[in-house]
Amino acid sequence: MELTNVQIVTNEDGEQTAVLVPIDVWREVESWLETAHLLRSDAMRERLLAARASTMRIPMNEVAREFGVEG
């Protein structure tokens, strides 16, 4: 994640009050926060780790064909 174009907002006293970040940076932060939230649950952590370790992969075009949503 590159933190270029980050802007710090200050109030009239010069105190830092907010940060403006590019939307792509914010979306990456949101993704990390969601993952951190899910990992707090032991059951969800096990599911995520199992899914990550899974070697069973189905190409997206096969999934689309199976559900009848081919483009």
TAZIGI-V374480 format. One record per backbone hydrogen bond with DSSP energy under -0.5 kcal/mol. CO is the residue of the C=O (numbers start at 1). NH is the residue of the N-H. E is the energy in kcal/mol with one decimal. If there is no record, write none. Layout:
co = {CO | CO}
nh = {NH | NH}
e = {E | E}
This chain:
co = {3 | 7 | 9 | 9 | 11 | 15 | 18 | 19 | 20 | 22 | 22 | 23 | 24 | 25 | 26 | 27 | 28 | 29 | 30 | 31 | 32 | 33 | 34 | 35 | 36 | 37 | 38 | 40 | 41 | 42 | 43 | 44 | 45 | 46 | 47 | 48 | 49 | 50 | 55 | 59 | 59 | 60 | 61 | 62 | 63 | 64 | 65}
nh = {6 | 20 | 17 | 18 | 14 | 11 | 9 | 21 | 7 | 25 | 26 | 27 | 28 | 29 | 30 | 31 | 32 | 33 | 34 | 35 | 36 | 37 | 38 | 39 | 40 | 40 | 41 | 42 | 45 | 46 | 47 | 48 | 49 | 50 | 51 | 52 | 53 | 54 | 57 | 62 | 63 | 64 | 65 | 66 | 67 | 69 | 68}
e = {-0.7 | -3.4 | -3.1 | -1.4 | -2.1 | -2.2 | -2.8 | -0.5 | -2.8 | -0.5 | -2.2 | -2.6 | -1.5 | -2.2 | -2.7 | -2.1 | -2.2 | -2.5 | -2.5 | -2.3 | -2.5 | -2.3 | -2.5 | -2.3 | -0.6 | -1.1 | -1.2 | -0.5 | -2.7 | -2.1 | -2.1 | -2.8 | -2.5 | -2.4 | -2.6 | -2.4 | -1.9 | -1.1 | -0.7 | -0.8 | -1.7 | -2.8 | -2.1 | -2.5 | -1.8 | -2.8 | -1.1}
